[in-house]
Structures are given as C-alpha cells and as structure tokens.
Amino acid sequence: MEDLLDIIQHRQTSRTFDGRKVTGKTRKELQSFIDEHSDGPFGSEVRVKLMDTSNAGKLGTYGVIKGSHTFIVGSVKQGELCYEDHGYVLQKILLKVYDIGLAGCWLGGTYSKSVFADRMKLRKKEVLPAVIAIGKPTTGPNIANKVLRTACGSDNRKPWSKLFFNGSMNTPLTKKHAGKYRKVLDAVRLTPSALNFQPWRVIKKKDAYHFYLKPSLQVSPLYKMLQHVDLGISICHFDLSASQLKLEGKWLTKDPGLCELEYIATWKEKE
C-alpha cells in the first residue's frame, strides 16, 4: 500500500453497498493479503476469514448495513492484548480493502454475533469481537449514511491537545514538538472508533510513544471491549504510518507509569 497515509486521510466508512459480493481477481488479491498479514504486534492468535451471505446462513446486520454480501470476520484467542491484536489485524486488512477500490464498515454491536460465530466455528477460548462489512460503495448522496454518520459523530475528531501529550497528561504535545512523527499521529487521530469515543491517549516521553486507554463512562461491557479493539486500530495506524515514513522502532508492553489511565503499549524508536 504505497499511498497508505492518503488512504487513511481520505477513507470514509460506507454503510451502503451495490449489492454484489467481492469476487474474482479482487477477492483473490484480498485473500492473498489476508493470508500474509494476520499477525498482530502482541502475539495473539488471530484467524481471519472472508464470508459471504447465502441462503444457508444469512449474516444479519440489523439493518445498519445495506447491500453488503461479503464480510471480514476475525476471531482471536483470549489473552493479554488480544482485542488490540484483533483490531490491528482487521484494520490493516480494511486499509487494503480501500487500496483495491472497495470500502467497508466496522460492526461491533449491530450484527448477529451468534450467526457469524457459528460460521466461523470458534475454537476453544476464541472470541469474535467485531466484523467488517465490505463491498463496492454506492455512488451519489446517501441520506441514511449521512444520518448514521451524524448520529455517531463520525466527523467530529478530538483536537491534538485532547489526544497527544508531552511527558505527562498535563502538557499537550504540539505538532512542532512531534517532529517527524507529526504525520504518524495525524493518522492515529483519524482512527475510526465505536460510537466515535476516540479512547486512545498517547504520551511522548523522549524517544517513545506510550498508548493509554481513557474509557468512556457508563458504557456496557461490550463497548468496554470494543474500546480495546479501537486501541488496536489506532496502534495499526501508528505502526503502518511509521513504517511508510521509514521510522523504525518496536512495540513494548512495560508500563512507564506516566498517568493513571489504563496502559496498553509503547512504541520505542530504534536507537
């Protein structure tokens, strides 16, 4: 994906599709990418399948999605940072979906999970946190899509000063002080999230970027889990953007104790 930063910047969630399954060369290219990119940064076992609707087992989305007949479905074995790995892997695949001219939409609480889980044939200790509807988006104005984007606040992004910090949560990180990581953090800011909660917070400390989760109050256990998936998606945007900009580093999971939020992981720049 040579134009990854451009894909992230201009990507828009689509909830209405042209009614056709993903087939032929496009499907083969996507499947090949899935086969080669199903590993997350934290070592969880993630299985990914492309699933189509069929008369034998229609996959339900409670009316939120229109016209999609192909889904990216990922299960993950329960363990430390498993939801983050799940979000990372599926978002990486979704960015490839946009790269080949299709579009998609994350589904966390608006699909018939039991039907997908049955089709996935979940193994022991596996869970299915979310799926992605994909396909060719419809063209022209779509009132339903606009209404859902407005209801979810999808176009309302928190400013840098609320997401990125320098040394501690008391000092916002400016784009000037982000330096060569400015575009990387711009990509993190554009991460999609459940109900647009945007739960990631990043603290820069010397040559490291520490990811924390700021949970939204009064949410169900489902959305608490999805916020960990969201952190995985934001980590995916950081990781892939840094790679495209040839910024080398590695992921660590040692809490530096910089704040009281839930620590997730650290990007340590290569010395």
C-alpha positions in Angstrom: 0.0 0.0 0.0 2.2 2.8 -1.3 -0.4 5.6 -0.6 -1.3 4.5 3.0 -1.3 7.9 4.5 -3.5 9.2 1.7 -5.9 6.2 2.2 -6.1 6.9 6.0 -6.7 10.6 5.4 -9.5 10.2 2.8 -11.0 6.9 4.0 -14.7 7.2 4.7 -16.9 4.5 6.3 -19.5 3.2 3.9 -22.8 1.6 5.1 -24.4 1.2 1.7 -23.1 -1.0 -1.0 -24.0 -2.0 -4.5 -25.4 -5.5 -3.6 -22.6 -7.5 -5.1 -20.2 -9.9 -3.4 -16.5 -9.4 -3.6 -15.4 -11.9 -6.3 -12.8 -12.7 -9.0 -9.3 -11.1 -9.0 -10.3 -8.6 -6.4 -11.2 -11.3 -3.9 -8.1 -13.3 -4.7 -5.9 -10.2 -4.1 -7.6 -9.6 -0.8 -7.4 -13.2 0.3 -3.7 -13.3 -0.6 -3.2 -10.2 1.6 -5.1 -11.8 4.5 -3.0 -14.9 4.3 0.1 -12.9 4.6 -1.0 -10.3 7.2 -2.9 -12.0 10.0 -0.3 -11.3 12.8 -0.7 -8.6 15.3 2.2 -6.9 17.2 1.4 -8.6 20.6 1.4 -12.3 19.5 -2.3 -13.2 19.8 -3.7 -15.9 17.6 -6.0 -14.2 15.1 -7.9 -16.1 12.5 -9.5 -14.2 9.6 -12.0 -15.4 7.0 -13.9 -13.8 4.2 -17.6 -14.7 4.5 -20.4 -14.3 2.0 -24.1 -14.2 2.7 -26.0 -17.2 1.5 -29.4 -18.8 1.7 -28.0 -21.4 4.1 -26.9 -18.8 6.7 -27.7 -15.2 6.1 -25.4 -12.9 8.1 -27.5 -10.3 9.8 -26.6 -6.6 10.5 -29.9 -5.4 12.0 -30.5 -3.0 9.0 -27.4 -0.9 9.7 -25.7 -2.1 6.5 -27.3 -2.1 3.1 -26.2 -4.1 0.1 -23.0 -5.8 1.5 -22.7 -9.5 1.0 -19.1 -10.0 1.9 -17.6 -9.7 5.4 -14.2 -9.8 7.0 -14.6 -11.9 10.1 -11.8 -12.3 12.7 -11.6 -14.5 15.8 -8.9 -14.2 18.4 -7.8 -16.4 21.3 -8.4 -14.8 24.6 -5.3 -13.4 26.3 -3.4 -10.3 27.1 -3.9 -7.6 24.5 -6.0 -10.0 22.3 -8.5 -7.3 21.4 -5.8 -4.9 20.4 -4.3 -7.6 18.1 -7.7 -8.2 16.7 -8.3 -4.5 15.9 -4.8 -4.2 14.5 -5.1 -7.1 12.1 -8.6 -6.3 10.8 -7.8 -2.6 10.3 -4.7 -3.5 8.3 -6.9 -5.7 6.1 -9.5 -2.9 5.8 -7.0 -0.4 4.6 -6.1 -2.9 1.9 -9.8 -3.1 1.1 -9.7 0.7 0.4 -6.5 0.3 -1.5 -8.1 -2.0 -4.1 -11.1 0.3 -4.6 -13.6 -1.1 -2.2 -14.9 0.3 1.2 -16.1 -1.1 4.5 -17.7 -0.6 7.9 -16.7 -1.9 11.3 -19.6 -3.7 13.1 -19.2 -4.2 16.9 -22.7 -4.3 18.4 -25.0 -4.1 15.3 -24.7 -7.6 13.9 -26.0 -11.1 14.8 -22.8 -12.3 16.5 -24.0 -15.9 17.1 -24.5 -16.4 13.3 -21.1 -15.2 12.5 -19.6 -17.2 15.4 -21.3 -20.4 14.1 -20.0 -19.8 10.6 -16.5 -19.1 12.0 -16.6 -22.4 14.0 -14.9 -20.8 17.0 -12.3 -22.8 18.7 -11.7 -23.2 22.5 -11.1 -19.8 24.2 -11.7 -17.9 21.0 -13.9 -14.8 20.8 -15.3 -12.8 17.9 -15.2 -9.1 19.0 -16.2 -7.4 15.7 -16.6 -7.9 11.9 -16.3 -5.7 8.9 -18.8 -5.4 6.1 -17.1 -4.7 2.7 -18.0 -4.1 -0.9 -18.3 -1.5 -3.6 -19.9 1.6 -2.1 -22.9 3.1 -3.8 -22.3 6.4 -5.6 -24.1 9.7 -5.1 -25.7 11.2 -2.0 -27.0 8.7 0.6 -29.3 10.1 3.3 -29.2 7.0 5.5 -25.4 7.1 5.6 -25.3 10.8 6.4 -27.8 10.3 9.2 -25.8 7.5 10.8 -22.5 9.5 10.5 -24.2 12.4 12.2 -25.7 10.2 14.9 -22.4 8.6 15.7 -20.5 11.9 15.4 -18.1 10.3 12.9 -16.9 13.6 11.5 -16.1 15.1 15.0 -12.5 14.5 15.8 -10.9 15.5 19.1 -8.2 18.0 18.7 -4.5 17.2 19.2 -4.5 18.8 22.6 -7.0 16.2 23.9 -5.2 13.1 22.4 -1.5 13.6 22.5 0.7 14.7 25.3 4.4 15.6 26.0 5.9 14.0 29.1 2.7 13.8 31.1 -1.1 14.3 30.8 -0.6 17.9 31.9 1.2 19.1 28.8 -0.4 18.8 25.3 2.0 17.7 22.5 2.2 20.3 19.8 2.7 19.3 16.1 6.1 21.2 16.2 7.4 19.0 19.1 6.0 15.8 17.4 8.6 16.5 14.7 8.9 13.6 12.3 6.1 11.8 14.0 3.5 14.5 13.2 2.1 12.6 10.2 2.0 9.4 12.2 0.0 11.0 15.0 -2.3 12.7 12.4 -3.1 9.1 11.2 -3.8 8.0 14.7 -6.2 10.9 15.2 -8.1 9.7 12.2 -8.7 6.2 13.7 -12.3 5.0 13.5 -13.8 4.0 16.8 -17.0 2.6 18.3 -19.5 5.4 18.8 -16.6 7.8 18.0 -15.4 7.6 21.6 -11.7 8.0 20.4 -10.4 6.4 23.7 -6.7 6.4 22.8 -4.3 8.8 24.6 -0.6 9.0 23.6 2.2 10.4 25.8 5.5 11.2 24.2 8.5 10.7 26.5 11.9 11.1 24.9 12.1 8.6 22.0 9.0 6.6 23.0 5.2 7.0 22.5 3.1 5.4 25.2 -0.5 4.4 24.4 -3.2 4.6 27.1 -6.9 3.9 27.1 -9.3 6.5 28.5 -12.6 4.7 28.9 -15.9 6.4 28.4 -18.0 6.4 31.5 -21.3 4.4 31.8 -20.8 2.1 28.8 -21.7 -1.6 28.6 -19.1 -4.4 28.8 -19.5 -4.8 25.1 -18.3 -1.2 24.4 -15.6 -1.5 27.0 -14.2 -4.5 25.0 -14.6 -2.5 21.7 -12.6 0.3 23.1 -9.6 -2.1 23.4 -10.3 -3.0 19.7 -10.2 0.7 19.0 -6.8 0.9 20.6 -5.6 -1.8 18.3 -6.8 0.1 15.3 -5.0 3.3 16.5 -1.8 1.2 17.0 -2.2 -0.1 13.5 -2.4 3.4 12.1 0.7 4.4 14.1 2.7 1.3 13.1 1.9 1.3 9.4 2.4 5.1 9.1 5.7 4.9 10.8 6.8 2.1 8.5 5.8 4.1 5.4 7.8 7.1 6.7 10.7 4.7 7.4 10.6 5.4 11.2 12.0 2.3 12.8 11.0 1.0 16.2 9.4 -1.8 18.2 6.4 -2.4 20.5 6.9 -2.9 24.2 4.5 -3.6 27.0 6.2 -2.2 30.0 4.2 0.5 31.8 6.3 3.6 32.5 3.7 4.8 35.0 3.2 8.2 33.4 -0.5 8.5 34.3 -3.4 6.8 36.0 -5.1 5.7 32.7 -5.0 2.1 31.6 -1.7 1.4 30.0 -1.7 -0.5 26.7 1.7 -0.5 24.9 4.7 1.6 23.9 6.4 2.4 20.6 10.2 2.6 21.3 12.1 4.3 18.5 15.2 2.4 17.2 18.4 3.9 18.6 
